[in-house]
Amino acid sequence: MQAITDFWAAYRSTLTFAMVNAFFALSTYAVLSVGILSFATVTFAAFGGFFGARLVLQTGIDPLLALPAATAAGTLLSYVVALIFLRLESHWMALASLALVLITRVVVINVPGVTGGVNGLSVPVTLPFTQFALVLLVAIVVFWRLSASWYGIAARAVREDPSVASTLGIEPRRIQTVAFVISGAVGGLGGMLLALALQYLSPDTYFVNIAFTMIAAVVLGGSYHWAGAIVGAVVFTALPTIAQAIVPEYQDVAKGIVLLLIMIFLPRGLIDPRAIRLRRAARNALADVHRGPAQRATEGAP
């Protein structure tokens, strides 16, 4: 029992940040699922985080009630960004979203009345661990339902080939706009959760390090399934802590080796729906061979 208590005390904050990072990874996955590489998640998170934090500080409302406001703020901003960015080609869009992250930092520094400027903003409230977990559970249910919905099917078609999707009656621009809105909603929510986890925001809280880390997490976990984003975020968050506990002198080397092994032997990520389908088909084929022709004929008889 004492071992469990010690483990919880040592890794509780790591688990909390892993859940927060999962929102950033899901936000990144939302646009990547329709074939768009975008770093705008950082901007959505900053907008939702500072808006929600300022709302809590100004009104004194329960931070849990500020989460929908942060989500709405990220949604609104993402819709505006989608209207502008979807006019660009894929590589120009990636560069534009990276420029947007840099602009975001400049804005944060130059509006001290809202963000605290270079001094940052103290957020002296937080949420219990169980509420962080509950919010993530809701997000998981939403993405699970979306993946099996008409939108999920359309998003996969647009990702594979927008021109073919158009011939099937799917409007790629519309699907991509919805993807941006989902990304903004989840990013804004994640930004507010990060503010509550850190209890402090600065111009460097929402910066390019989040963007690159979360894109790497999505690719590592598996960019072809929403669960890959969560798994990748957990691995990226927990791996440095675990490496420091096991091999503190070589933690960076150990982390690099683990990531290289995953990328070499699992190039499509830790969660790969295609590999799962292929393994299932292989097992079914093998079982079909072992049953023999007589048994197959018996099963097929009326």
C-alpha positions as CSV (number, residue, x, y, z in Angstrom):
1,M,0.0,0.0,0.0
2,Q,2.8,2.4,0.8
3,A,4.4,1.6,-2.6
4,I,1.2,2.6,-4.3
5,T,1.1,5.8,-2.3
6,D,4.7,6.7,-3.1
7,F,4.1,6.0,-6.8
8,W,1.0,8.2,-6.9
9,A,2.9,11.0,-5.1
10,A,5.8,10.7,-7.5
11,Y,3.9,10.5,-10.8
12,R,0.6,12.2,-10.2
13,S,1.8,15.4,-11.9
14,T,3.2,13.5,-14.8
15,L,-0.2,11.8,-15.3
16,T,-1.9,15.1,-15.2
17,F,0.3,16.7,-17.8
18,A,0.0,13.6,-19.9
19,M,-3.8,14.1,-20.0
20,V,-3.4,17.8,-20.8
21,N,-0.9,17.0,-23.6
22,A,-3.4,14.5,-24.9
23,F,-5.8,17.4,-25.8
24,F,-3.0,19.1,-27.8
25,A,-2.3,15.9,-29.6
26,L,-6.0,15.3,-30.4
27,S,-6.2,18.9,-31.6
28,T,-3.3,18.3,-33.9
29,Y,-4.7,14.9,-35.0
30,A,-8.1,16.5,-35.9
31,V,-6.5,18.5,-38.8
32,L,-4.0,15.8,-39.7
33,S,-6.8,13.4,-40.1
34,V,-7.9,15.4,-43.2
35,G,-4.4,15.7,-44.6
36,I,-3.5,19.1,-43.2
37,L,-0.3,19.8,-41.3
38,S,-0.9,22.7,-39.0
39,F,0.8,24.2,-36.0
40,A,-2.3,26.4,-35.2
41,T,-3.1,24.3,-32.1
42,V,-0.7,26.4,-30.1
43,T,-2.7,29.6,-31.0
44,F,-6.0,28.0,-30.2
45,A,-4.6,26.8,-26.9
46,A,-3.2,30.3,-26.1
47,F,-6.5,32.0,-26.9
48,G,-8.6,29.5,-24.9
49,G,-6.1,29.4,-22.0
50,F,-5.7,33.2,-21.5
51,F,-9.4,33.8,-22.1
52,G,-10.5,31.1,-19.6
53,A,-7.9,32.2,-17.0
54,R,-8.9,35.8,-17.3
55,L,-12.6,34.8,-17.0
56,V,-11.9,32.9,-13.8
57,L,-9.8,35.8,-12.3
58,Q,-12.3,38.5,-13.2
59,T,-15.5,36.7,-12.2
60,G,-14.3,34.2,-9.7
61,I,-16.4,31.4,-11.3
62,D,-15.6,27.7,-10.8
63,P,-12.7,26.8,-13.2
64,L,-14.7,23.8,-14.3
65,L,-17.3,26.2,-15.7
66,A,-14.7,28.2,-17.5
67,L,-13.8,25.1,-19.6
68,P,-16.8,25.5,-22.0
69,A,-15.9,29.2,-22.5
70,A,-12.3,28.3,-23.4
71,T,-13.6,25.7,-25.8
72,A,-15.9,28.2,-27.4
73,A,-13.1,30.7,-27.7
74,G,-10.9,28.2,-29.5
75,T,-13.8,27.2,-31.7
76,L,-14.5,30.7,-32.8
77,L,-10.8,31.5,-33.6
78,S,-10.3,28.3,-35.5
79,Y,-13.2,29.0,-37.8
80,V,-11.7,32.4,-38.7
81,V,-8.3,30.8,-39.2
82,A,-9.9,28.1,-41.4
83,L,-11.5,30.7,-43.6
84,I,-8.1,32.2,-44.3
85,F,-5.7,29.2,-44.2
86,L,-7.8,26.8,-46.4
87,R,-7.1,29.1,-49.3
88,L,-3.4,28.1,-49.1
89,E,-1.6,25.0,-50.5
90,S,-0.5,22.4,-48.0
91,H,3.1,23.5,-47.5
92,W,2.2,27.2,-47.4
93,M,-0.5,26.4,-44.8
94,A,2.1,24.7,-42.6
95,L,4.4,27.8,-42.9
96,A,1.5,30.2,-42.3
97,S,0.4,28.3,-39.1
98,L,4.0,28.4,-37.8
99,A,4.1,32.1,-38.4
100,L,0.8,32.3,-36.6
101,V,2.4,30.8,-33.5
102,L,5.2,33.4,-33.6
103,I,2.6,36.2,-34.0
104,T,0.7,34.7,-31.0
105,R,3.7,35.1,-28.8
106,V,4.1,38.8,-29.9
107,V,0.5,39.5,-29.1
108,V,0.8,37.8,-25.7
109,I,3.7,40.0,-24.8
110,N,2.1,43.2,-26.0
111,V,-1.3,42.9,-24.3
112,P,-0.3,42.9,-20.7
113,G,-3.7,44.0,-19.5
114,V,-5.0,40.5,-20.6
115,T,-2.1,38.2,-20.5
116,G,0.2,39.8,-18.0
117,G,2.8,40.5,-20.7
118,V,6.4,39.5,-20.0
119,N,5.6,38.9,-16.3
120,G,3.0,36.3,-17.1
121,L,-0.3,35.6,-15.4
122,S,-0.9,33.8,-12.1
123,V,-3.8,31.4,-12.1
124,P,-4.3,30.4,-8.4
125,V,-6.9,27.8,-9.1
126,T,-6.8,24.2,-10.3
127,L,-8.9,21.1,-10.8
128,P,-8.8,17.7,-9.0
129,F,-7.1,14.9,-10.8
130,T,-10.4,13.1,-11.3
131,Q,-11.9,16.1,-13.1
132,F,-9.0,16.2,-15.5
133,A,-9.6,12.5,-16.2
134,L,-13.3,13.0,-16.6
135,V,-12.9,15.8,-19.2
136,L,-10.4,13.6,-21.2
137,L,-12.9,10.7,-21.0
138,V,-15.6,13.0,-22.6
139,A,-13.1,13.9,-25.4
140,I,-12.4,10.2,-26.0
141,V,-16.1,9.5,-26.4
142,V,-16.5,12.4,-28.8
143,F,-13.6,11.3,-31.0
144,W,-14.7,7.7,-30.9
145,R,-18.2,8.7,-32.1
146,L,-16.8,11.0,-34.7
147,S,-14.5,8.2,-36.1
148,A,-17.5,6.0,-36.8
149,S,-19.8,8.8,-38.1
150,W,-20.3,10.1,-41.6
151,Y,-17.7,12.8,-40.9
152,G,-15.1,10.2,-39.9
153,I,-15.6,8.4,-43.2
154,A,-15.5,11.6,-45.2
155,A,-12.3,12.8,-43.3
156,R,-10.5,9.6,-44.2
157,A,-11.5,9.9,-47.9
158,V,-10.4,13.5,-48.0
159,R,-7.1,12.6,-46.4
160,E,-6.4,9.9,-49.0
161,D,-7.4,11.9,-52.1
162,P,-9.5,15.1,-52.0
163,S,-10.2,14.8,-55.8
164,V,-11.6,11.3,-55.4
165,A,-13.6,12.4,-52.4
166,S,-15.1,15.1,-54.5
167,T,-16.3,12.6,-57.1
168,L,-18.1,10.7,-54.2
169,G,-20.1,13.8,-53.3
170,I,-17.9,14.9,-50.4
171,E,-16.9,18.6,-50.2
172,P,-13.2,18.6,-49.1
173,R,-13.2,22.3,-48.1
174,R,-16.3,21.7,-45.8
175,I,-14.7,18.7,-44.2
176,Q,-11.4,20.5,-43.6
177,T,-13.3,23.5,-42.1
178,V,-15.0,21.1,-39.7
179,A,-11.6,19.6,-38.8
180,F,-10.2,23.0,-38.0
181,V,-13.2,23.8,-35.8
182,I,-12.8,20.5,-33.9
183,S,-9.1,21.2,-33.6
184,G,-9.8,24.7,-32.2
185,A,-12.4,23.5,-29.7
186,V,-10.1,20.8,-28.3
187,G,-7.0,23.1,-28.5
188,G,-8.8,25.8,-26.6
189,L,-10.0,23.3,-24.0
190,G,-6.4,22.0,-23.7
191,G,-5.1,25.5,-23.3
192,M,-7.3,26.1,-20.3
193,L,-6.5,22.8,-18.7
194,L,-2.8,23.6,-19.1
195,A,-3.4,26.9,-17.3
196,L,-5.1,25.1,-14.5
197,A,-2.3,22.4,-14.3
198,L,0.5,25.0,-14.3
199,Q,-1.4,27.7,-12.3
200,Y,0.8,30.2,-14.2
201,L,0.9,31.4,-17.8
202,S,3.7,33.2,-19.6
203,P,4.6,34.1,-23.2
204,D,6.6,30.9,-23.4
205,T,3.8,28.6,-22.2
206,Y,2.2,28.4,-25.6
207,F,5.0,28.3,-28.1
208,V,6.5,26.2,-30.8
209,N,7.8,23.6,-28.4
210,I,4.2,22.4,-27.9
211,A,3.6,22.4,-31.7
212,F,6.6,20.2,-32.6
213,T,6.2,18.0,-29.6
214,M,2.6,17.2,-30.3
215,I,3.0,16.6,-34.0
216,A,5.8,14.2,-33.1
217,A,3.5,12.6,-30.5
218,V,0.8,12.1,-33.0
219,V,3.2,10.5,-35.5
220,L,4.7,8.3,-32.8
221,G,1.4,7.2,-31.4
222,G,-0.2,6.7,-34.9
223,S,-1.6,9.4,-37.1
224,Y,-4.3,7.1,-38.6
225,H,-6.3,6.8,-35.4
226,W,-7.4,9.2,-32.7
227,A,-6.2,6.8,-30.0
228,G,-2.7,7.1,-31.4
229,A,-2.7,10.8,-30.5
230,I,-3.4,10.0,-26.8
231,V,-0.9,7.1,-26.7
232,G,1.8,9.3,-28.3
233,A,1.1,12.2,-25.8
234,V,1.4,9.8,-22.9
235,V,4.6,8.3,-24.1
236,F,6.2,11.7,-24.8
237,T,5.2,12.9,-21.4
238,A,6.1,9.9,-19.4
239,L,9.3,8.8,-21.2
240,P,11.6,11.6,-19.8
241,T,10.4,10.9,-16.3
242,I,10.8,7.2,-16.6
243,A,14.3,7.6,-18.2
244,Q,15.3,10.0,-15.4
245,A,14.3,7.5,-12.8
246,I,16.0,4.5,-14.4
247,V,19.1,5.9,-16.1
248,P,19.4,9.5,-14.9
249,E,22.9,9.9,-16.4
250,Y,21.8,8.8,-19.8
251,Q,18.1,9.8,-19.9
252,D,18.4,11.8,-23.1
253,V,20.2,8.9,-24.8
254,A,17.7,6.4,-23.5
255,K,14.8,8.5,-24.7
256,G,16.3,8.9,-28.1
257,I,16.9,5.1,-28.5
258,V,13.3,4.2,-27.5
259,L,11.9,6.7,-30.0
260,L,14.2,5.5,-32.8
261,L,13.2,1.9,-32.1
262,I,9.5,2.7,-32.3
263,M,10.0,4.7,-35.5
264,I,12.1,1.9,-37.1
265,F,9.9,-1.1,-36.2
266,L,6.5,0.7,-36.1
267,P,6.7,3.3,-38.9
268,R,3.0,4.0,-38.8
269,G,3.0,4.5,-35.1
270,L,2.0,2.5,-32.0
271,I,-1.6,2.4,-33.0
272,D,-2.0,1.2,-36.6
273,P,-5.5,0.3,-37.7
274,R,-4.3,-1.2,-41.0
275,A,-1.9,-3.5,-39.3
276,I,-4.6,-4.6,-36.9
277,R,-6.9,-5.4,-39.9
278,L,-4.2,-7.3,-41.6
279,R,-3.4,-9.4,-38.6
280,R,-7.1,-10.2,-38.1
281,A,-7.4,-11.2,-41.7
282,A,-4.4,-13.4,-41.5
283,R,-5.7,-15.1,-38.4
284,N,-9.1,-15.7,-40.1
285,A,-7.4,-17.1,-43.2
286,L,-5.2,-19.4,-41.1
287,A,-8.2,-20.6,-39.1
288,D,-10.1,-21.2,-42.4
289,V,-7.2,-23.4,-43.7
290,H,-7.1,-25.4,-40.4
291,R,-10.9,-26.1,-40.5
292,G,-10.5,-28.1,-43.7
293,P,-12.8,-28.3,-46.8
294,A,-15.2,-30.8,-45.3
295,Q,-16.0,-28.6,-42.3
296,R,-16.3,-25.5,-44.5
297,A,-18.7,-27.4,-46.7
298,T,-20.7,-28.5,-43.7
299,E,-20.9,-24.9,-42.4
300,G,-22.0,-23.7,-45.8
301,A,-24.8,-26.3,-46.2
302,P,-28.4,-25.1,-45.5
